Amino acid sequence: MTDIDREIAKLTTRGVLAKPADDIHERLIEAISIAHPDPPRDASAVGDWAREYAAKIEQQLHAELCAPDGTGLSPTYDTVLDTALSPKGIASVTAVVLKVVSAVNPVIAVSSVGVYFAVWLLKRGLIQWCKVPPTTRG
């Protein structure tokens, strides 16, 4: 069993997959905060810092996963990633997420960050998410 499989099993057991996308995004921010060995010293700045990283990663994920014309998923990922919220689907999306996270900051490219990002994207709906430019999201 891989770290990703263990993380997916942990989230499944804890009922995280049933939570709304916004709750999962908050857990993602926490996972980013925990993953970095040297976050800002000011505790109040940690959340802002982690949100900035999440936004950078989200922009890069959008560039990687989505069709340039804004119609949905890139043909490269069209059949691979538009899956249900299943362990196999989560693992497939996590693999792509971790590739992108590694390019942004390899220090936070850990299974928990990858899995939370994957679950959040799947809960949001990848095709719909790809139709909204990253600069217009709130």
N, C-alpha and C positions, 0 to 999 in steps of 0.2 A: 504494500500500500504506500503510495507516494504522500508527500506532505500536502499536496493539493487534495487528494482523496480524503485524507484525515480531516482537513479543514472543512471540506464539503460535508462529511459525516457529522462533524461537530455542529455545524450550523443547522443541519437537518434535525439532529437530536434536540437541539435547543429551540427549535421552532422558528428560527430566524427567517427561513424561506417564506413563511406565511406573513411576515411583517410587510408593511407598505414600503414602497421605494424610498420615501423620504427618511424613514427610520434606518433603512439599510445604508443610505448615504451617510447618516450620522455615525454609524458604526464604521464605515469606511474611513471617515475622518479620524476616528479614534485609532484605527489600525495603522494609518499613516503616522500618526503621532507616536505610537508605540514602536513602530518599525525603525525609525531613525534614531541612531545612537547619540546624536548631538542636537536635539531640538533647541529652540530658543530657551534661554534661561527664565524668561518671564512667562509664568504659567498662563497668563491671559493671552499671550501672543502665540502659544502653541496651536490653538484652534485656528487662528487666522493663517498661520504658517502652513498648517496641514491643508486647509481649504485652498490656499494658493497652489500647492502641489497638486491637489486633486483637479483643479481647474486646468493646469498645464497638461496633466495626463489626459484629461477629458478631451482637450483640443487635439492632442496627438492621436488619441484613439479615434476621434472623428475622422481625421485625415487618413488613418490606416483602414478603418472598417467601412467607411461610407463612400458611395459613388460620388464623384466630383460634381455631378450635375444636381445633387440633392434629391434624387429619386428614391433612395433607400440604401440598402447594403451594396457594397462594391461587389461586382461579379465574382471576385476572388473568394469572397466569404459568403456569398448568397445562399448556397445550399449547406454550408458547413455550420454557420453560426445562428441561423434563424431556427433555433430549436426551443423546445419547451424547457421549463425550469427543472431539468432532470440532472442527475449527477454527470451524465455524459455531456449534456449541453453546457453545464457550468464549467466542466473541465476543458471543453473546447474553447470557450470564450476566455477562460483564465489563461490559457496558453498564449493567446494573442495579447491579452492585457499585460501579462508579465514581460513580453517582448517590448512593448511600448514603455512600460514603467522602467525597465532597465535602461532604455535610451534616455529617459528624462532624469532618473536618479537611481542607479543600480542599488544603492543602499536600502531603498524602500521596496525593492522588488522581491517581496516575500510572499508566501502563499496566502496569508490572511488578506493582504492588500489586494492581490490578484483575484481571489475568490469573492471578496466583498464587491469589488468593482464589477466583476462578471455578473454576480447576482443582481446588482443594482441595474446594470444595462439590460439584463433579461427581463427584470420586473418592469422597467420603463418601456420595453418593446424596442428591439434593435432597429427595425425598419422605421418606425415612427421617430425614434431618436435621431436616426440619420437624416431625416427630412427637415430637421430644425438645425440651422447653422449654429455652431457652438457660441458665437458671439451674441446670440439673441436669447440664450437660456438664462433663466433666473436662478 
